[in-house]
Every structure is written in structure tokens, then in C-alpha cells.
């Protein structure tokens, strides 16, 4: 199962950690993993390369973590919310392959 955790501070999303495997199909053919991986990579690239926000990024084994410390930025919040919405849509389509949660930091 993929676990997508979004970190919040004072109601604002400050980062995320996505880990695990969906188990929908065999490795290399798992469209759920591919969809989530693509959304996570696009989000990381938007934050760090396109908008040039400073972020702490880690990709180790099957876990990607990205954290920012930028208060009240509408663009950044829109990017984070877009990722959450995309993962939620995949979760609804492929029930039992993803768990989403929000943690206060």
C-alpha cells in the first residue's frame, strides 16, 4: 500500500512523505504506482525547479519526502493541494491501494 502523509502547520501544508507500493500489479506494470510517482515528481519539480522555493527533499528507497518552511504562500499551497487532490482521485479509483493522512507538525 502507498502511504501519502501531508504535514500541516497552522492549517497550511508544509510538506509531504509518500512511501510504499500500491501492489495493484507487478513491478513495472503498476499504474497506481506510476500515477502517484509521476504526481510526486511533478510536484517536487514545480516546487524546487520551476518556482525555486527552498525545500528539503529526500528520496530513499521507496520513500520521497519534501518539506518547506515558507509561511502563507498561495502558490505553494496550490501546488501541495493539487498533489493531495491527485492522490485522492487515484485513491477513489483504485480503492485499497493508497492511504492518505494529515499530520500536524
N, CA, C and O of each residue as an XYZ file, in Angstrom:
420
protein
N       0.838     -1.178      0.000
C       0.000      0.000      0.000
C       0.889      1.250      0.000
O       1.917      1.295      0.676
N       0.482      2.243     -0.756
C       1.146      3.546     -0.738
C       0.570      4.348      0.421
O      -0.644      4.380      0.619
N       1.445      4.992      1.184
C       1.008      5.885      2.256
C       1.447      7.297      1.881
O       2.636      7.557      1.700
N       0.488      8.197      1.769
C       0.756      9.606      1.460
C       0.401     10.425      2.691
O      -0.767     10.529      3.068
N       1.412     10.999      3.306
C       1.217     11.804      4.514
C       1.532     13.260      4.190
O       2.597     13.574      3.659
N       0.604     14.131      4.512
C       0.797     15.564      4.317
C       0.983     16.217      5.675
O       0.224     15.965      6.611
N       2.006     17.062      5.769
C       2.314     17.744      7.020
C       1.647     19.113      7.024
O       1.685     19.832      6.025
N       1.040     19.471      8.146
C       0.385     20.778      8.287
C       0.956     21.516      9.488
O       1.320     20.922     10.503
N       1.021     22.834      9.333
C       1.403     23.710     10.440
C       0.469     24.906     10.385
O       0.458     25.643      9.400
N      -0.309     25.101     11.429
C      -1.284     26.197     11.488
C      -2.226     26.197     10.284
O      -2.553     27.253      9.743
N      -2.655     25.010      9.873
C      -3.602     24.893      8.771
C      -2.997     24.915      7.384
O      -3.702     24.666      6.406
N      -1.719     25.203      7.271
C      -1.032     25.259      5.977
C      -0.258     23.961      5.753
O       0.356     23.439      6.684
N      -0.283     23.439      4.534
C       0.518     22.258      4.214
C       1.971     22.701      4.082
O       2.276     23.661      3.374
N       2.864     21.993      4.769
C       4.286     22.345      4.756
C       5.148     21.274      4.107
O       6.363     21.436      3.996
N       4.532     20.190      3.682
C       5.309     19.139      3.046
C       4.536     17.842      2.970
O       3.358     17.769      3.321
N       5.240     16.810      2.497
C       4.614     15.503      2.357
C       5.664     14.404      2.407
O       6.853     14.638      2.189
N       5.194     13.208      2.700
C       6.007     12.000      2.603
C       5.147     10.950      1.926
O       4.034     10.671      2.372
N       5.656     10.368      0.853
C       4.942      9.324      0.129
C       5.844      8.094      0.102
O       7.003      8.168     -0.306
N       5.296      6.965      0.541
C       6.117      5.755      0.610
C       5.290      4.519      0.285
O       4.060      4.544      0.313
N       5.998      3.443     -0.022
C       5.361      2.157     -0.242
C       5.071      1.853     -1.698
O       5.463      2.589     -2.604
N       4.376      0.751     -1.892
C       3.991      0.296     -3.226
C       2.507     -0.045     -3.213
O       1.988     -0.565     -2.226
N       1.840      0.248     -4.301
C       0.394      0.034     -4.373
C       0.025     -1.445     -4.382
O      -0.981     -1.841     -3.793
N       0.834     -2.258     -5.045
C       0.504     -3.674     -5.156
C      -0.653     -3.949     -6.099
O      -1.268     -5.015     -6.039
N      -0.953     -2.997     -6.970
C      -2.054     -3.171     -7.916
C      -1.687     -4.159     -9.017
O      -2.533     -4.912     -9.501
N      -0.403     -4.144     -9.407
C       0.100     -5.045    -10.443
C       1.575     -5.286    -10.161
O       2.123     -4.729     -9.209
N       2.216     -6.099    -10.968
C       3.631     -6.392    -10.767
C       4.476     -5.149    -11.047
O       4.049     -4.234    -11.751
N       5.673     -5.141    -10.486
C       6.588     -4.017    -10.666
C       6.807     -3.745    -12.154
O       7.016     -4.669    -12.940
N       6.756     -2.487    -12.522
C       6.909     -2.101    -13.920
C       5.594     -2.046    -14.680
O       5.541     -1.524    -15.793
N       4.533     -2.582    -14.087
C       3.223     -2.582    -14.739
C       2.141     -1.981    -13.849
O       0.963     -1.975    -14.206
N       2.548     -1.480    -12.700
C       1.602     -0.975    -11.702
C       1.229      0.473    -12.021
O       2.005      1.393    -11.764
N       0.036      0.664    -12.582
C      -0.376      2.009    -12.992
C      -0.654      2.925    -11.807
O      -0.553      4.145    -11.936
N      -1.000      2.360    -10.663
C      -1.219      3.188     -9.475
C       0.114      3.772     -9.015
O       0.215      4.972     -8.762
N       1.134      2.924     -8.906
C       2.467      3.416     -8.532
C       2.970      4.446     -9.543
O       3.533      5.473     -9.164
N       2.767      4.169    -10.810
C       3.222      5.095    -11.848
C       2.513      6.440    -11.733
O       3.148      7.488    -11.854
N       1.217      6.417    -11.503
C       0.458      7.659    -11.384
C       0.875      8.485    -10.185
O       1.057      9.698    -10.292
N       1.027      7.827     -9.037
C       1.436      8.545     -7.827
C       2.867      9.045     -7.973
O       3.159     10.186     -7.616
N       3.762      8.210     -8.491
C       5.159      8.624     -8.677
C       5.263      9.834     -9.590
O       6.017     10.765     -9.309
N       4.518      9.823    -10.668
C       4.527     10.945    -11.603
C       4.022     12.225    -10.943
O       4.606     13.292    -11.129
N       2.949     12.122    -10.179
C       2.399     13.297     -9.490
C       3.387     13.843     -8.464
O       3.547     15.058     -8.341
N       4.051     12.950     -7.723
C       5.027     13.372     -6.714
C       6.222     14.054     -7.374
O       6.676     15.098     -6.905
N       6.734     13.473     -8.458
C       7.888     14.070     -9.139
C       7.531     15.429     -9.744
O       8.324     16.368     -9.663
N       6.351     15.542    -10.346
C       5.943     16.828    -10.897
C       5.827     17.870     -9.790
O       6.238     19.017     -9.971
N       5.275     17.483     -8.656
C       5.147     18.404     -7.526
C       6.513     18.864     -7.044
O       6.730     20.058     -6.837
N       7.431     17.931     -6.864
C       8.782     18.288     -6.421
C       9.458     19.210     -7.430
O      10.113     20.175     -7.037
N       9.310     18.930     -8.714
C       9.917     19.777     -9.746
C       9.289     21.164     -9.792
O      10.000     22.153     -9.969
N       7.979     21.255     -9.638
C       7.326     22.567     -9.592
C       7.856     23.396     -8.426
O       8.178     24.574     -8.582
N       7.942     22.767     -7.260
C       8.371     23.494     -6.067
C       9.827     23.922     -6.162
O      10.150     25.080     -5.895
N      10.719     22.993     -6.543
C      12.158     23.288     -6.484
C      12.733     23.882     -7.762
O      13.626     24.727     -7.689
N      12.255     23.472     -8.917
C      12.873     23.893    -10.179
C      12.126     25.020    -10.887
O      12.755     25.924    -11.437
N      10.814     24.979    -10.881
C      10.038     25.998    -11.594
C       9.853     27.248    -10.743
O      10.156     28.355    -11.190
N       9.355     27.078     -9.516
C       9.116     28.234     -8.649
C      10.286     28.548     -7.724
O      10.299     29.583     -7.057
N      11.261     27.655     -7.689
C      12.512     27.861     -6.936
C      12.305     28.124     -5.445
O      13.020     28.927     -4.846
N      11.330     27.446     -4.854
C      11.175     27.503     -3.402
C      12.267     26.647     -2.769
O      12.633     25.598     -3.298
N      12.775     27.103     -1.643
C      13.741     26.283     -0.914
C      12.992     25.149     -0.243
O      11.975     25.364      0.416
N      13.503     23.944     -0.416
C      12.839     22.767      0.141
C      13.878     21.739      0.557
O      14.962     21.642     -0.018
N      13.513     20.988      1.559
C      14.304     19.836      1.987
C      13.691     18.622      1.298
O      12.544     18.262      1.563
N      14.466     17.993      0.410
C      13.952     16.881     -0.385
C      14.796     15.640     -0.121
O      16.024     15.706     -0.076
N      14.122     14.513      0.053
C      14.805     13.245      0.271
C      14.094     12.160     -0.520
O      12.869     12.048     -0.477
N      14.869     11.362     -1.243
C      14.322     10.205     -1.953
C      15.205      9.004     -1.621
O      16.310      8.865     -2.145
N      14.701      8.146     -0.746
C      15.453      6.973     -0.301
C      14.564      5.747     -0.447
O      13.453      5.701      0.080
N      15.071      4.759     -1.169
C      14.325      3.524     -1.420
C      12.947      3.859     -1.982
O      12.853      4.429     -3.069
N      11.890      3.522     -1.275
C      10.539      3.760     -1.800
C       9.842      4.913     -1.087
O       8.615      4.939     -0.988
N      10.642      5.879     -0.583
C      10.073      6.998      0.169
C      10.584      8.329     -0.371
O      11.790      8.534     -0.504
N       9.660      9.225     -0.680
C      10.003     10.596     -1.076
C       9.419     11.534     -0.027
O       8.234     11.470      0.297
N      10.280     12.408      0.497
C       9.855     13.399      1.481
C      10.247     14.771      0.973
O      11.358     14.962      0.479
N       9.339     15.730      1.093
C       9.620     17.113      0.721
C       9.008     18.006      1.786
O       7.840     17.861      2.145
N       9.826     18.941      2.290
C       9.351     19.871      3.319
C       9.799     21.281      2.978
O      10.907     21.497      2.487
N       8.919     22.235      3.246
C       9.236     23.650      3.072
C       8.911     24.383      4.366
O       8.150     23.896      5.203
N       9.498     25.552      4.510
C       9.225     26.390      5.684
C       8.932     27.809      5.197
O       9.617     28.766      5.559
N       7.894     27.914      4.366
C       7.518     29.191      3.757
C       6.094     29.504      4.199
O       5.161     28.820      3.779
N       5.906     30.520      5.033
C       4.568     30.799      5.556
C       3.641     31.444      4.523
O       4.055     32.302      3.744
N       2.394     31.018      4.536
C       1.299     31.671      3.795
C       1.643     32.033      2.358
O       1.591     33.207      1.991
N       1.991     31.058      1.547
C       2.266     31.304      0.143
C       1.197     30.590     -0.675
O       1.112     29.362     -0.665
N       0.377     31.374     -1.386
C      -0.744     30.807     -2.135
C      -0.297     29.855     -3.238
O      -0.939     28.831     -3.470
N       0.801     30.186     -3.922
C       1.292     29.320     -4.999
C       1.705     27.969     -4.430
O       1.310     26.922     -4.945
N       2.494     27.998     -3.377
C       2.959     26.758     -2.762
C       1.790     25.932     -2.230
O       1.768     24.713     -2.403
N       0.823     26.578     -1.590
C      -0.353     25.865     -1.089
C      -1.137     25.245     -2.240
O      -1.649     24.133     -2.116
N      -1.230     25.956     -3.349
C      -1.918     25.415     -4.521
C      -1.232     24.175     -5.064
O      -1.896     23.219     -5.463
N       0.091     24.186     -5.081
C       0.841     23.020     -5.557
C       0.606     21.827     -4.634
O       0.301     20.727     -5.094
N       0.749     22.051     -3.335
C       0.522     20.963     -2.370
C      -0.904     20.423     -2.465
O      -1.108     19.209     -2.469
N      -1.881     21.310     -2.541
C      -3.282     20.880     -2.612
C      -3.562     20.131     -3.915
O      -4.377     19.209     -3.945
N      -2.882     20.536     -4.989
C      -3.017     19.821     -6.256
C      -2.530     18.385     -6.149
O      -3.166     17.468     -6.669
N      -1.392     18.187     -5.468
C      -0.889     16.826     -5.261
C      -1.873     16.020     -4.415
O      -2.185     14.875     -4.745
N      -2.354     16.606     -3.341
C      -3.303     15.902     -2.474
C      -4.559     15.511     -3.252
O      -5.061     14.398     -3.099
N      -5.064     16.416     -4.080
C      -6.256     16.128     -4.877
C      -5.991     14.998     -5.872
O      -6.828     14.112     -6.045
N      -4.829     15.028     -6.525
C      -4.494     13.991     -7.497
C      -4.399     12.618     -6.830
O      -4.930     11.632     -7.342
N      -3.719     12.565     -5.685
C      -3.607     11.288     -4.974
C      -4.981     10.820     -4.498
O      -5.288      9.629     -4.558
N      -5.800     11.748     -4.029
C      -7.152     11.394     -3.594
C      -7.978     10.824     -4.743
O      -8.729      9.867     -4.550
N      -7.847     11.398     -5.926
C      -8.584     10.892     -7.090
C      -8.134      9.477     -7.453
O      -8.959      8.627     -7.785
N      -6.824      9.226     -7.389
C      -6.316      7.877     -7.663
C      -6.827      6.910     -6.600
O      -7.227      5.789     -6.914
N      -6.812      7.346     -5.345
C      -7.307      6.526     -4.234
C      -8.766      6.124     -4.465
O      -9.132      4.970     -4.239
N      -9.586      7.051     -4.907
C     -11.002      6.757     -5.147
C     -11.190      5.767     -6.293
O     -12.097      4.935     -6.262
N     -10.338      5.862     -7.289
C     -10.432      4.976     -8.454
C      -9.891      3.573     -8.151
O     -10.414      2.577     -8.651
N      -8.848      3.510     -7.335
C      -8.176      2.241     -7.032
C      -8.176      2.014     -5.521
O      -7.126      2.022     -4.878
N      -9.346      1.817     -4.978
C      -9.546      1.666     -3.541
C      -8.666      0.547     -2.972
O      -8.513     -0.511     -3.581
N      -8.096      0.803     -1.798
C      -7.280     -0.199     -1.129
C      -5.815     -0.181     -1.500
O      -5.043     -1.004     -1.007
N      -5.415      0.747     -2.365
C      -4.012      0.808     -2.788
C      -3.262      1.979     -2.168
O      -2.031      2.005     -2.184
N      -3.994      2.953     -1.618
C      -3.387      4.172     -1.073
C      -4.068      4.529      0.241
O      -5.282      4.388      0.390
N      -3.273      4.989      1.179
C      -3.796      5.552      2.424
C      -3.285      6.983      2.513
O      -2.088      7.231      2.374
N      -4.196      7.924      2.746
C      -3.820      9.333      2.910
C      -4.036      9.744      4.348
O      -4.987      9.312      4.999
N      -3.129     10.594      4.842
C      -3.313     11.137      6.184
C      -2.656     12.504      6.276
O      -1.760     12.838      5.502
N      -3.120     13.280      7.234
C      -2.582     14.610      7.507
C      -2.068     14.625      8.938
O      -2.735     14.138      9.851
N      -0.877     15.186      9.129
C      -0.266     15.261     10.458
C       0.089     16.702     10.776
O       0.652     17.413      9.944
N      -0.243     17.124     11.982
C       0.139     18.463     12.442
C       1.593     18.404     12.907
O       1.977     17.508     13.658
N       2.392     19.362     12.456
C       3.815     19.401     12.850
C       4.112     20.636     13.660
O       5.252     20.841     14.078
